Amino acid sequence: MKITVVGPGAMGSLLAALLTKLSSADKEAEDTIWLLDKDVARAGRIAQEGIKVEGLAGNWQVPVKVTADINAIGQADLLIICVKAYDTKLALTQARTLVGENTYVLTLQNGIGNIEIIGEIVGNEKVIGGTANFGVTLVDAGNVKYTGKGEIIIGQLDGKITIGMRRIRELFNRAGLETRVSRDIKSVLWSKLIINAGINALSAVTGLTNGRLVEIEPAHKILRLAATEAVRVAKRKRIKLLYDDPLAKVEAVCEATSANVSSMLQDVLAKNRTEIDFINGAIVRQGQELGIPVPVNSMLVDLVKTIEANYNSVI
């Protein structure tokens, strides 16, 4: 299988490293793994130094095929999209030549809306939605810290489970990435969205790690309110969530990843654009369409956007 991982962020780099390591260890494997970067200089650095992984999978380094030149790759069997959600359309438009007649495009991104954006460009039948619940931080280009094992869940909106999806699941599992296929990926995506809506923006605004969000009572109160609004929207949309008690699940995730710095807080600390529009912003848009009040999520969106607008200000 020829796989191209699009985006050398934390998740993209970890996937490229683990899949490359598997391919290198299995002499009979015919897998070819590419990492596609939009930054020529960064791609050159990673190509020279490889990807270094520290943490749960041990400390090791692996050379990877990486390029910023789409023409150097050719059509892939599987395209894994790991760019920020706001870059999805541009990334797919530029990488369109990598998608052939039998290519699958798998999104492992945050938020809601990526499947639809990708489907508009390559066709809905090629798109696989997914969630990746891992604790992984990008220390530097080509250097990731793997702090929390989780699972990958993949599926198509029509609920079909194809031979290609089973091949992806088997490959990921052999690479040490616990993976399963779901017939209701929309429920999976919304269940994760509710968790992210409770945690990410609040952590970005307060600067708190996940665990501190439930230890400090005022923050805990806001977390519950934000998640409650998201649950109301999901229920009005008749989405069956994975958890009987979604609020308890959000709190459990905070406790299980207590030392974790959320991806949105990482973006704020690095003064990068956040994915607020695809997480809490998605709750606000759909709440407004359905006539459901979502004041806490709306306020969190405004606060995060205020922080972004103030990145270059000097106090």
C-alpha positions, -999 to 999 in steps of 0.1 A, spaced: 0 0 0 13 35 -9 4 59 18 9 97 19 5 115 52 -4 152 45 9 175 72 40 171 95 24 182 127 23 161 158 -2 134 146 11 134 110 47 130 121 38 102 146 18 83 119 46 87 93 72 75 118 52 44 131 41 33 96 76 38 82 91 18 111 67 -10 104 75 -10 67 112 -11 74 109 -39 99 88 -61 77 110 -73 48 80 -87 30 60 -55 32 53 -36 1 42 -4 18 57 29 8 51 58 32 55 94 22 51 126 44 40 157 24 50 191 38 41 225 24 74 240 37 104 232 15 130 240 42 113 220 69 108 190 45 145 191 38 154 192 74 131 162 82 145 143 52 180 148 65 174 141 102 143 118 101 116 118 127 124 113 164 98 98 187 100 99 225 76 85 251 53 55 252 67 38 221 102 41 234 129 66 222 139 61 186 144 78 153 135 67 118 144 81 83 112 90 63 104 98 28 94 135 30 89 161 3 72 194 -5 70 184 -42 37 167 -49 50 155 -83 77 134 -65 51 112 -49 25 101 -75 -9 86 -69 -14 70 -35 -36 42 -23 -43 61 9 -40 98 17 -41 107 54 -50 143 61 -34 156 93 -34 194 85 -53 219 106 -89 220 97 -88 255 82 -62 242 57 -82 212 45 -96 227 13 -62 242 2 -43 210 11 -67 188 -8 -69 211 -38 -31 211 -41 -28 174 -35 -56 164 -59 -32 147 -83 -23 122 -56 -59 109 -56 -65 82 -82 -96 61 -90 -91 37 -61 -75 61 -36 -91 66 -1 -87 99 17 -88 96 55 -92 126 77 -79 123 113 -85 160 120 -102 179 148 -137 192 146 -167 188 123 -168 196 85 -136 181 72 -154 151 56 -177 174 37 -149 196 25 -129 167 13 -159 150 -4 -166 181 -24 -131 179 -39 -125 141 -44 -160 126 -41 -178 113 -10 -172 77 -19 -135 81 -14 -136 98 20 -131 80 53 -138 100 85 -118 92 116 -107 102 151 -73 97 167 -73 99 205 -36 101 213 -15 122 235 11 135 212 30 168 211 52 183 184 84 193 202 100 206 170 100 198 133 105 160 131 104 155 169 73 143 186 66 133 222 41 104 224 25 107 259 -9 89 257 -20 58 238 -55 58 225 -74 44 195 -82 54 160 -118 49 148 -126 51 111 -157 49 90 -177 63 61 -208 84 64 -229 57 45 -219 31 71 -203 8 45 -172 -13 56 -151 -20 25 -121 -43 20 -99 -12 17 -110 0 51 -103 -34 66 -68 -32 51 -62 2 67 -73 -11 100 -50 -41 98 -21 -20 88 -26 5 115 -29 -22 142 3 -38 130 20 -4 134 9 -3 171 -20 21 164 -51 4 179 -78 9 152 -114 -2 147 -140 5 120 -174 20 129 -206 19 109 -217 52 126 -187 76 122 -209 106 127 -216 95 163 -179 90 168 -170 125 154 -197 142 175 -187 124 206 -152 137 202 -164 171 193 -182 174 226 -151 165 245 -130 190 225 -157 217 229 -155 213 267 -117 212 269 -98 230 241 -111 265 240 -113 268 278 -77 256 281 -66 280 254 -83 309 273 -71 300 308 -37 284 300 -46 254 321 -37 218 315 -65 194 310 -65 181 346 -66 216 361 -98 224 342 -117 200 365 -97 208 397 -105 246 396 -142 249 403 -150 280 381 -132 264 352 -150 231 358 -183 250 358 -176 265 324 -164 232 310 -197 215 320 -218 244 305 -199 243 272 -202 205 269 -239 206 279 -247 231 250 -229 208 226 -248 178 238 -281 196 233 -272 204 197 -262 168 191 -295 155 205 -315 179 184 -297 165 154 -307 130 165 -270 120 168 -265 89 190 -235 96 212 -211 70 223 -214 77 260 -245 75 282 -231 104 303 -211 127 279 -203 152 307 -188 125 328 -168 114 298 -154 149 293 -143 150 330 -128 115 327 -107 126 297 -95 156 317 -84 134 345 -69 107 323 -48 133 304 -43 156 334 -8 168 323 -18 173 287 -16 207 270 -45 207 246 -38 213 209 -56 246 210 -35 258 239 -4 247 221 -15 268 191 -21 299 214 13 295 231 30 293 196 8 322 184 -6 301 156 -41 302 143 -64 278 162 -92 255 150 -118 272 171 -141 276 140 -143 238 136 -148 230 172 -168 255 194 -175 275 163 -192 245 148 -214 242 179 -223 279 176 -233 277 139 -254 246 143 -269 258 175 -280 290 158 -294 270 128 -315 249 152 -326 278 174 -307 264 204 -290 290 227 -252 283 230 -240 314 249 -210 297 266 -196 283 233 -202 316 216 -183 335 244 -154 309 242 -152 315 204 -150 353 209 -124 350 236 -101 327 216 -105 350 185 -96 380 208 -64 362 219 -55 354 183 -61 391 173 -38 402 201 -8 379 193 14 407 180 5 433 206 31 444 231 20 453 266 
